[in-house]
Every structure is written in structure tokens, then in C-alpha cells.
Amino acid sequence: GPADYRRFCRLLRAGLGRCDVEVHAHCLMPNHIHLVVEPWEDGALSAYMQWLTGCYACYLRERTGTVGHGHVFQ
């Protein structure tokens, strides 16, 4: 729902302080995301995506009580 989208957007911003990337655009869909991300150093893109999707998956699994039950993103 809307709260899940807001949480994901907060994580998008929070990750910028953790990884050396710039997010130029994003589009959140019900079961996937589209991002235009520019990394500024080697490994920054994968680190950002791993942190972002991992944090959101943990949040969603805890909120829905579905820990360890299938994919969060397609």
C-alpha cells in the first residue's frame, strides 16, 4: 500500500548516504521497480542495490509475517 511505497522511497534516499551513487529517476510498480542509478565508483551500484532491496525485503517480511516465503522482487 501507500505506506510501503513511502518506506521504499525513504530507503532510496537513505542509501545515498551509504553508497556513492546518484539516483536520477525511479518508478515504483506493484511487484518491481525501475531505477536510473549512476554509480561513482566500482562496486557502488551493486552495494546500493543489495542494501536497498535487502532492507526493504526485511521490512516487508516483518510487516506481513512472511519471513522466508518467496521473492519480494521479480
mmCIF file as gemmi writes it, N, C-alpha and C atoms, coordinates in Angstrom:
data_model
loop_
_atom_site.group_PDB
_atom_site.id
_atom_site.type_symbol
_atom_site.label_atom_id
_atom_site.label_alt_id
_atom_site.label_comp_id
_atom_site.label_asym_id
_atom_site.label_entity_id
_atom_site.label_seq_id
_atom_site.pdbx_PDB_ins_code
_atom_site.Cartn_x
_atom_site.Cartn_y
_atom_site.Cartn_z
_atom_site.occupancy
_atom_site.B_iso_or_equiv
_atom_site.pdbx_formal_charge
_atom_site.auth_seq_id
_atom_site.auth_asym_id
_atom_site.pdbx_PDB_model_num
ATOM 1 N N . GLY Axp A 1 ? 0.797 -1.181 0 1 0 ? 1 A 1
ATOM 2 C CA . GLY Axp A 1 ? 0 0 0 1 0 ? 1 A 1
ATOM 3 C C . GLY Axp A 1 ? 0.846 1.254 0 1 0 ? 1 A 1
ATOM 4 N N . PRO Axp A 2 ? 0.221 2.384 0.181 1 0 ? 2 A 1
ATOM 5 C CA . PRO Axp A 2 ? 0.935 3.666 0.174 1 0 ? 2 A 1
ATOM 6 C C . PRO Axp A 2 ? 2.072 3.742 1.196 1 0 ? 2 A 1
ATOM 7 N N . ALA Axp A 3 ? 1.872 3.153 2.367 1 0 ? 3 A 1
ATOM 8 C CA . ALA Axp A 3 ? 2.935 3.176 3.383 1 0 ? 3 A 1
ATOM 9 C C . ALA Axp A 3 ? 4.165 2.402 2.908 1 0 ? 3 A 1
ATOM 10 N N . ASP Axp A 4 ? 3.952 1.329 2.166 1 0 ? 4 A 1
ATOM 11 C CA . ASP Axp A 4 ? 5.079 0.555 1.63 1 0 ? 4 A 1
ATOM 12 C C . ASP Axp A 4 ? 5.855 1.366 0.597 1 0 ? 4 A 1
ATOM 13 N N . TYR Axp A 5 ? 5.144 2.092 -0.256 1 0 ? 5 A 1
ATOM 14 C CA . TYR Axp A 5 ? 5.809 2.951 -1.247 1 0 ? 5 A 1
ATOM 15 C C . TYR Axp A 5 ? 6.608 4.047 -0.548 1 0 ? 5 A 1
ATOM 16 N N . ARG Axp A 6 ? 6.02 4.647 0.491 1 0 ? 6 A 1
ATOM 17 C CA . ARG Axp A 6 ? 6.74 5.695 1.228 1 0 ? 6 A 1
ATOM 18 C C . ARG Axp A 6 ? 7.994 5.132 1.883 1 0 ? 6 A 1
ATOM 19 N N . ARG Axp A 7 ? 7.894 3.935 2.456 1 0 ? 7 A 1
ATOM 20 C CA . ARG Axp A 7 ? 9.06 3.303 3.08 1 0 ? 7 A 1
ATOM 21 C C . ARG Axp A 7 ? 10.152 3.081 2.049 1 0 ? 7 A 1
ATOM 22 N N . PHE Axp A 8 ? 9.77 2.588 0.876 1 0 ? 8 A 1
ATOM 23 C CA . PHE Axp A 8 ? 10.776 2.332 -0.153 1 0 ? 8 A 1
ATOM 24 C C . PHE Axp A 8 ? 11.451 3.634 -0.58 1 0 ? 8 A 1
ATOM 25 N N . CYS Axp A 9 ? 10.686 4.703 -0.733 1 0 ? 9 A 1
ATOM 26 C CA . CYS Axp A 9 ? 11.263 5.994 -1.128 1 0 ? 9 A 1
ATOM 27 C C . CYS Axp A 9 ? 12.214 6.521 -0.057 1 0 ? 9 A 1
ATOM 28 N N . ARG Axp A 10 ? 11.878 6.333 1.212 1 0 ? 10 A 1
ATOM 29 C CA . ARG Axp A 10 ? 12.795 6.738 2.286 1 0 ? 10 A 1
ATOM 30 C C . ARG Axp A 10 ? 14.096 5.941 2.211 1 0 ? 10 A 1
ATOM 31 N N . LEU Axp A 11 ? 13.993 4.645 1.9 1 0 ? 11 A 1
ATOM 32 C CA . LEU Axp A 11 ? 15.198 3.829 1.758 1 0 ? 11 A 1
ATOM 33 C C . LEU Axp A 11 ? 16.028 4.26 0.557 1 0 ? 11 A 1
ATOM 34 N N . LEU Axp A 12 ? 15.366 4.631 -0.541 1 0 ? 12 A 1
ATOM 35 C CA . LEU Axp A 12 ? 16.097 5.139 -1.713 1 0 ? 12 A 1
ATOM 36 C C . LEU Axp A 12 ? 17.003 6.299 -1.308 1 0 ? 12 A 1
ATOM 37 N N . ARG Axp A 13 ? 16.453 7.236 -0.54 1 0 ? 13 A 1
ATOM 38 C CA . ARG Axp A 13 ? 17.219 8.406 -0.106 1 0 ? 13 A 1
ATOM 39 C C . ARG Axp A 13 ? 18.283 8.029 0.922 1 0 ? 13 A 1
ATOM 40 N N . ALA Axp A 14 ? 17.933 7.187 1.874 1 0 ? 14 A 1
ATOM 41 C CA . ALA Axp A 14 ? 18.883 6.811 2.926 1 0 ? 14 A 1
ATOM 42 C C . ALA Axp A 14 ? 20.107 6.107 2.358 1 0 ? 14 A 1
ATOM 43 N N . GLY Axp A 15 ? 19.913 5.326 1.31 1 0 ? 15 A 1
ATOM 44 C CA . GLY Axp A 15 ? 21.021 4.6 0.71 1 0 ? 15 A 1
ATOM 45 C C . GLY Axp A 15 ? 22.042 5.494 0.054 1 0 ? 15 A 1
ATOM 46 N N . LEU Axp A 16 ? 21.637 6.702 -0.309 1 0 ? 16 A 1
ATOM 47 C CA . LEU Axp A 16 ? 22.567 7.63 -0.953 1 0 ? 16 A 1
ATOM 48 C C . LEU Axp A 16 ? 23.7 8.011 -0.01 1 0 ? 16 A 1
ATOM 49 N N . GLY Axp A 17 ? 23.438 8.04 1.276 1 0 ? 17 A 1
ATOM 50 C CA . GLY Axp A 17 ? 24.478 8.349 2.247 1 0 ? 17 A 1
ATOM 51 C C . GLY Axp A 17 ? 25.382 7.172 2.548 1 0 ? 17 A 1
ATOM 52 N N . ARG Axp A 18 ? 24.996 5.988 2.097 1 0 ? 18 A 1
ATOM 53 C CA . ARG Axp A 18 ? 25.763 4.775 2.364 1 0 ? 18 A 1
ATOM 54 C C . ARG Axp A 18 ? 26.627 4.359 1.188 1 0 ? 18 A 1
ATOM 55 N N . CYS Axp A 19 ? 26.176 4.668 -0.024 1 0 ? 19 A 1
ATOM 56 C CA . CYS Axp A 19 ? 26.866 4.224 -1.239 1 0 ? 19 A 1
ATOM 57 C C . CYS Axp A 19 ? 27.062 5.431 -2.151 1 0 ? 19 A 1
ATOM 58 N N . ASP Axp A 20 ? 28.126 5.405 -2.916 1 0 ? 20 A 1
ATOM 59 C CA . ASP Axp A 20 ? 28.469 6.532 -3.779 1 0 ? 20 A 1
ATOM 60 C C . ASP Axp A 20 ? 27.749 6.406 -5.12 1 0 ? 20 A 1
ATOM 61 N N . VAL Axp A 21 ? 26.44 6.688 -5.095 1 0 ? 21 A 1
ATOM 62 C CA . VAL Axp A 21 ? 25.608 6.619 -6.296 1 0 ? 21 A 1
ATOM 63 C C . VAL Axp A 21 ? 24.703 7.849 -6.348 1 0 ? 21 A 1
ATOM 64 N N . GLU Axp A 22 ? 24.17 8.094 -7.523 1 0 ? 22 A 1
ATOM 65 C CA . GLU Axp A 22 ? 23.154 9.131 -7.703 1 0 ? 22 A 1
ATOM 66 C C . GLU Axp A 22 ? 21.945 8.484 -8.364 1 0 ? 22 A 1
ATOM 67 N N . VAL Axp A 23 ? 20.767 8.683 -7.79 1 0 ? 23 A 1
ATOM 68 C CA . VAL Axp A 23 ? 19.528 8.165 -8.372 1 0 ? 23 A 1
ATOM 69 C C . VAL Axp A 23 ? 18.918 9.292 -9.199 1 0 ? 23 A 1
ATOM 70 N N . HIS Axp A 24 ? 18.85 9.072 -10.509 1 0 ? 24 A 1
ATOM 71 C CA . HIS Axp A 24 ? 18.315 10.089 -11.415 1 0 ? 24 A 1
ATOM 72 C C . HIS Axp A 24 ? 16.801 9.971 -11.569 1 0 ? 24 A 1
ATOM 73 N N . ALA Axp A 25 ? 16.282 8.749 -11.492 1 0 ? 25 A 1
ATOM 74 C CA . ALA Axp A 25 ? 14.839 8.546 -11.663 1 0 ? 25 A 1
ATOM 75 C C . ALA Axp A 25 ? 14.446 7.211 -11.056 1 0 ? 25 A 1
ATOM 76 N N . HIS Axp A 26 ? 13.179 7.128 -10.658 1 0 ? 26 A 1
ATOM 77 C CA . HIS Axp A 26 ? 12.66 5.853 -10.166 1 0 ? 26 A 1
ATOM 78 C C . HIS Axp A 26 ? 11.175 5.769 -10.483 1 0 ? 26 A 1
ATOM 79 N N . CYS Axp A 27 ? 10.727 4.526 -10.654 1 0 ? 27 A 1
ATOM 80 C CA . CYS Axp A 27 ? 9.318 4.244 -10.888 1 0 ? 27 A 1
ATOM 81 C C . CYS Axp A 27 ? 8.987 2.981 -10.093 1 0 ? 27 A 1
ATOM 82 N N . LEU Axp A 28 ? 8.11 3.128 -9.11 1 0 ? 28 A 1
ATOM 83 C CA . LEU Axp A 28 ? 7.743 2.002 -8.259 1 0 ? 28 A 1
ATOM 84 C C . LEU Axp A 28 ? 6.484 1.35 -8.814 1 0 ? 28 A 1
ATOM 85 N N . MET Axp A 29 ? 6.555 0.057 -9.035 1 0 ? 29 A 1
ATOM 86 C CA . MET Axp A 29 ? 5.44 -0.725 -9.558 1 0 ? 29 A 1
ATOM 87 C C . MET Axp A 29 ? 4.982 -1.677 -8.445 1 0 ? 29 A 1
ATOM 88 N N . PRO Axp A 30 ? 3.813 -2.292 -8.583 1 0 ? 30 A 1
ATOM 89 C CA . PRO Axp A 30 ? 3.328 -3.181 -7.521 1 0 ? 30 A 1
ATOM 90 C C . PRO Axp A 30 ? 4.258 -4.36 -7.205 1 0 ? 30 A 1
ATOM 91 N N . ASN Axp A 31 ? 4.983 -4.878 -8.205 1 0 ? 31 A 1
ATOM 92 C CA . ASN Axp A 31 ? 5.818 -6.048 -7.937 1 0 ? 31 A 1
ATOM 93 C C . ASN Axp A 31 ? 7.257 -5.902 -8.424 1 0 ? 31 A 1
ATOM 94 N N . HIS Axp A 32 ? 7.666 -4.704 -8.855 1 0 ? 32 A 1
ATOM 95 C CA . HIS Axp A 32 ? 9.05 -4.461 -9.246 1 0 ? 32 A 1
ATOM 96 C C . HIS Axp A 32 ? 9.309 -2.961 -9.285 1 0 ? 32 A 1
ATOM 97 N N . ILE Axp A 33 ? 10.561 -2.606 -9.546 1 0 ? 33 A 1
ATOM 98 C CA . ILE Axp A 33 ? 10.949 -1.202 -9.607 1 0 ? 33 A 1
ATOM 99 C C . ILE Axp A 33 ? 11.761 -0.946 -10.862 1 0 ? 33 A 1
ATOM 100 N N . HIS Axp A 34 ? 11.756 0.305 -11.291 1 0 ? 34 A 1
ATOM 101 C CA . HIS Axp A 34 ? 12.647 0.763 -12.359 1 0 ? 34 A 1
ATOM 102 C C . HIS Axp A 34 ? 13.473 1.892 -11.76 1 0 ? 34 A 1
ATOM 103 N N . LEU Axp A 35 ? 14.79 1.821 -11.924 1 0 ? 35 A 1
ATOM 104 C CA . LEU Axp A 35 ? 15.682 2.845 -11.402 1 0 ? 35 A 1
ATOM 105 C C . LEU Axp A 35 ? 16.679 3.258 -12.47 1 0 ? 35 A 1
ATOM 106 N N . VAL Axp A 36 ? 17.023 4.527 -12.475 1 0 ? 36 A 1
ATOM 107 C CA . VAL Axp A 36 ? 18.155 5.019 -13.248 1 0 ? 36 A 1
ATOM 108 C C . VAL Axp A 36 ? 19.155 5.5 -12.205 1 0 ? 36 A 1
ATOM 109 N N . VAL Axp A 37 ? 20.205 4.716 -12.012 1 0 ? 37 A 1
ATOM 110 C CA . VAL Axp A 37 ? 21.194 4.967 -10.964 1 0 ? 37 A 1
ATOM 111 C C . VAL Axp A 37 ? 22.566 5.093 -11.603 1 0 ? 37 A 1
ATOM 112 N N . GLU Axp A 38 ? 23.304 6.125 -11.213 1 0 ? 38 A 1
ATOM 113 C CA . GLU Axp A 38 ? 24.664 6.328 -11.706 1 0 ? 38 A 1
ATOM 114 C C . GLU Axp A 38 ? 25.648 6.08 -10.565 1 0 ? 38 A 1
ATOM 115 N N . PRO Axp A 39 ? 26.486 5.049 -10.698 1 0 ? 39 A 1
ATOM 116 C CA . PRO Axp A 39 ? 27.496 4.798 -9.661 1 0 ? 39 A 1
ATOM 117 C C . PRO Axp A 39 ? 28.71 5.704 -9.885 1 0 ? 39 A 1
ATOM 118 N N . TRP Axp A 40 ? 29.34 6.109 -8.801 1 0 ? 40 A 1
ATOM 119 C CA . TRP Axp A 40 ? 30.517 6.979 -8.892 1 0 ? 40 A 1
ATOM 120 C C . TRP Axp A 40 ? 31.811 6.238 -8.597 1 0 ? 40 A 1
ATOM 121 N N . GLU Axp A 41 ? 31.707 4.97 -8.228 1 0 ? 41 A 1
ATOM 122 C CA . GLU Axp A 41 ? 32.912 4.161 -8.012 1 0 ? 41 A 1
ATOM 123 C C . GLU Axp A 41 ? 32.567 2.697 -8.246 1 0 ? 41 A 1
ATOM 124 N N . ASP Axp A 42 ? 33.591 1.889 -8.502 1 0 ? 42 A 1
ATOM 125 C CA . ASP Axp A 42 ? 33.38 0.466 -8.735 1 0 ? 42 A 1
ATOM 126 C C . ASP Axp A 42 ? 32.707 -0.175 -7.523 1 0 ? 42 A 1
ATOM 127 N N . GLY Axp A 43 ? 31.717 -0.993 -7.794 1 0 ? 43 A 1
ATOM 128 C CA . GLY Axp A 43 ? 31.034 -1.719 -6.745 1 0 ? 43 A 1
ATOM 129 C C . GLY Axp A 43 ? 29.914 -0.949 -6.065 1 0 ? 43 A 1
ATOM 130 N N . ALA Axp A 44 ? 29.786 0.346 -6.351 1 0 ? 44 A 1
ATOM 131 C CA . ALA Axp A 44 ? 28.786 1.167 -5.665 1 0 ? 44 A 1
ATOM 132 C C . ALA Axp A 44 ? 27.366 0.776 -6.056 1 0 ? 44 A 1
ATOM 133 N N . LEU Axp A 45 ? 27.149 0.467 -7.32 1 0 ? 45 A 1
ATOM 134 C CA . LEU Axp A 45 ? 25.797 0.123 -7.77 1 0 ? 45 A 1
ATOM 135 C C . LEU Axp A 45 ? 25.319 -1.167 -7.113 1 0 ? 45 A 1
ATOM 136 N N . SER Axp A 46 ? 26.142 -2.202 -7.145 1 0 ? 46 A 1
ATOM 137 C CA . SER Axp A 46 ? 25.721 -3.466 -6.544 1 0 ? 46 A 1
ATOM 138 C C . SER Axp A 46 ? 25.557 -3.325 -5.03 1 0 ? 46 A 1
ATOM 139 N N . ALA Axp A 47 ? 26.417 -2.556 -4.375 1 0 ? 47 A 1
ATOM 140 C CA . ALA Axp A 47 ? 26.29 -2.345 -2.932 1 0 ? 47 A 1
ATOM 141 C C . ALA Axp A 47 ? 24.987 -1.619 -2.615 1 0 ? 47 A 1
ATOM 142 N N . TYR Axp A 48 ? 24.65 -0.605 -3.403 1 0 ? 48 A 1
ATOM 143 C CA . TYR Axp A 48 ? 23.423 0.161 -3.192 1 0 ? 48 A 1
ATOM 144 C C . TYR Axp A 48 ? 22.196 -0.723 -3.378 1 0 ? 48 A 1
ATOM 145 N N . MET Axp A 49 ? 22.168 -1.481 -4.476 1 0 ? 49 A 1
ATOM 146 C CA . MET Axp A 49 ? 21.013 -2.329 -4.752 1 0 ? 49 A 1
ATOM 147 C C . MET Axp A 49 ? 20.861 -3.433 -3.708 1 0 ? 49 A 1
ATOM 148 N N . GLN Axp A 50 ? 21.968 -4.007 -3.272 1 0 ? 50 A 1
ATOM 149 C CA . GLN Axp A 50 ? 21.901 -5.052 -2.254 1 0 ? 50 A 1
ATOM 150 C C . GLN Axp A 50 ? 21.358 -4.475 -0.945 1 0 ? 50 A 1
ATOM 151 N N . TRP Axp A 51 ? 21.856 -3.31 -0.548 1 0 ? 51 A 1
ATOM 152 C CA . TRP Axp A 51 ? 21.389 -2.679 0.686 1 0 ? 51 A 1
ATOM 153 C C . TRP Axp A 51 ? 19.909 -2.304 0.572 1 0 ? 51 A 1
ATOM 154 N N . LEU Axp A 52 ? 19.533 -1.652 -0.532 1 0 ? 52 A 1
ATOM 155 C CA . LEU Axp A 52 ? 18.165 -1.176 -0.74 1 0 ? 52 A 1
ATOM 156 C C . LEU Axp A 52 ? 17.161 -2.326 -0.725 1 0 ? 52 A 1
ATOM 157 N N . THR Axp A 53 ? 17.387 -3.318 -1.551 1 0 ? 53 A 1
ATOM 158 C CA . THR Axp A 53 ? 16.425 -4.417 -1.646 1 0 ? 53 A 1
ATOM 159 C C . THR Axp A 53 ? 16.435 -5.281 -0.387 1 0 ? 53 A 1
ATOM 160 N N . GLY Axp A 54 ? 17.6 -5.443 0.227 1 0 ? 54 A 1
ATOM 161 C CA . GLY Axp A 54 ? 17.67 -6.216 1.461 1 0 ? 54 A 1
ATOM 162 C C . GLY Axp A 54 ? 16.912 -5.548 2.6 1 0 ? 54 A 1
ATOM 163 N N . CYS Axp A 55 ? 17.091 -4.244 2.757 1 0 ? 55 A 1
ATOM 164 C CA . CYS Axp A 55 ? 16.388 -3.508 3.812 1 0 ? 55 A 1
ATOM 165 C C . CYS Axp A 55 ? 14.884 -3.541 3.59 1 0 ? 55 A 1
ATOM 166 N N . TYR Axp A 56 ? 14.47 -3.341 2.351 1 0 ? 56 A 1
ATOM 167 C CA . TYR Axp A 56 ? 13.038 -3.332 2.083 1 0 ? 56 A 1
ATOM 168 C C . TYR Axp A 56 ? 12.441 -4.722 2.277 1 0 ? 56 A 1
ATOM 169 N N . ALA Axp A 57 ? 13.138 -5.749 1.829 1 0 ? 57 A 1
ATOM 170 C CA . ALA Axp A 57 ? 12.64 -7.112 1.994 1 0 ? 57 A 1
ATOM 171 C C . ALA Axp A 57 ? 12.478 -7.453 3.476 1 0 ? 57 A 1
ATOM 172 N N . CYS Axp A 58 ? 13.449 -7.064 4.302 1 0 ? 58 A 1
ATOM 173 C CA . CYS Axp A 58 ? 13.333 -7.325 5.752 1 0 ? 58 A 1
ATOM 174 C C . CYS Axp A 58 ? 12.126 -6.604 6.334 1 0 ? 58 A 1
ATOM 175 N N . TYR Axp A 59 ? 11.931 -5.344 5.948 1 0 ? 59 A 1
ATOM 176 C CA . TYR Axp A 59 ? 10.775 -4.582 6.417 1 0 ? 59 A 1
ATOM 177 C C . TYR Axp A 59 ? 9.468 -5.261 6.003 1 0 ? 59 A 1
ATOM 178 N N . LEU Axp A 60 ? 9.363 -5.621 4.733 1 0 ? 60 A 1
ATOM 179 C CA . LEU Axp A 60 ? 8.123 -6.2 4.212 1 0 ? 60 A 1
ATOM 180 C C . LEU Axp A 60 ? 7.839 -7.561 4.836 1 0 ? 60 A 1
ATOM 181 N N . ARG Axp A 61 ? 8.86 -8.377 4.969 1 0 ? 61 A 1
ATOM 182 C CA . ARG Axp A 61 ? 8.678 -9.702 5.561 1 0 ? 61 A 1
ATOM 183 C C . ARG Axp A 61 ? 8.208 -9.598 7.016 1 0 ? 61 A 1
ATOM 184 N N . GLU Axp A 62 ? 8.795 -8.645 7.751 1 0 ? 62 A 1
ATOM 185 C CA . GLU Axp A 62 ? 8.381 -8.468 9.145 1 0 ? 62 A 1
ATOM 186 C C . GLU Axp A 62 ? 6.942 -7.95 9.212 1 0 ? 62 A 1
ATOM 187 N N . ARG Axp A 63 ? 6.606 -6.984 8.36 1 0 ? 63 A 1
ATOM 188 C CA . ARG Axp A 63 ? 5.268 -6.392 8.383 1 0 ? 63 A 1
ATOM 189 C C . ARG Axp A 63 ? 4.193 -7.407 8.023 1 0 ? 63 A 1
ATOM 190 N N . THR Axp A 64 ? 4.499 -8.298 7.072 1 0 ? 64 A 1
ATOM 191 C CA . THR Axp A 64 ? 3.5 -9.248 6.6 1 0 ? 64 A 1
ATOM 192 C C . THR Axp A 64 ? 3.595 -10.618 7.258 1 0 ? 64 A 1
ATOM 193 N N . GLY Axp A 65 ? 4.64 -10.831 8.071 1 0 ? 65 A 1
ATOM 194 C CA . GLY Axp A 65 ? 4.811 -12.12 8.729 1 0 ? 65 A 1
ATOM 195 C C . GLY Axp A 65 ? 5.11 -13.246 7.757 1 0 ? 65 A 1
ATOM 196 N N . THR Axp A 66 ? 5.833 -12.937 6.685 1 0 ? 66 A 1
ATOM 197 C CA . THR Axp A 66 ? 6.119 -13.928 5.644 1 0 ? 66 A 1
ATOM 198 C C . THR Axp A 66 ? 7.618 -14.192 5.525 1 0 ? 66 A 1
ATOM 199 N N . VAL Axp A 67 ? 8.316 -14.219 6.615 1 0 ? 67 A 1
ATOM 200 C CA . VAL Axp A 67 ? 9.77 -14.409 6.591 1 0 ? 67 A 1
ATOM 201 C C . VAL Axp A 67 ? 10.116 -15.689 5.858 1 0 ? 67 A 1
ATOM 202 N N . GLY Axp A 68 ? 10.944 -15.555 4.818 1 0 ? 68 A 1
ATOM 203 C CA . GLY Axp A 68 ? 11.432 -16.707 4.082 1 0 ? 68 A 1
ATOM 204 C C . GLY Axp A 68 ? 10.453 -17.343 3.12 1 0 ? 68 A 1
ATOM 205 N N . HIS Axp A 69 ? 9.427 -16.63 2.682 1 0 ? 69 A 1
ATOM 206 C CA . HIS Axp A 69 ? 8.412 -17.202 1.791 1 0 ? 69 A 1
ATOM 207 C C . HIS Axp A 69 ? 8.431 -16.538 0.41 1 0 ? 69 A 1
ATOM 208 N N . GLY Axp A 70 ? 9.331 -16.944 -0.447 1 0 ? 70 A 1
ATOM 209 C CA . GLY Axp A 70 ? 9.351 -16.488 -1.841 1 0 ? 70 A 1
ATOM 210 C C . GLY Axp A 70 ? 10.004 -15.138 -2.055 1 0 ? 70 A 1
ATOM 211 N N . HIS Axp A 71 ? 9.958 -14.703 -3.307 1 0 ? 71 A 1
ATOM 212 C CA . HIS Axp A 71 ? 10.616 -13.471 -3.73 1 0 ? 71 A 1
ATOM 213 C C . HIS Axp A 71 ? 9.809 -12.234 -3.342 1 0 ? 71 A 1
ATOM 214 N N . VAL Axp A 72 ? 10.502 -11.163 -3.029 1 0 ? 72 A 1
ATOM 215 C CA . VAL Axp A 72 ? 9.871 -9.866 -2.807 1 0 ? 72 A 1
ATOM 216 C C . VAL Axp A 72 ? 9.822 -9.117 -4.135 1 0 ? 72 A 1
ATOM 217 N N . PHE Axp A 73 ? 10.913 -9.187 -4.907 1 0 ? 73 A 1
ATOM 218 C CA . PHE Axp A 73 ? 11.004 -8.516 -6.204 1 0 ? 73 A 1
ATOM 219 C C . PHE Axp A 73 ? 11.097 -9.557 -7.307 1 0 ? 73 A 1
ATOM 220 N N . GLN Axp A 74 ? 10.536 -9.239 -8.461 1 0 ? 74 A 1
ATOM 221 C CA . GLN Axp A 74 ? 10.643 -10.135 -9.611 1 0 ? 74 A 1
ATOM 222 C C . GLN Axp A 74 ? 11.768 -9.693 -10.51 1 0 ? 74 A 1
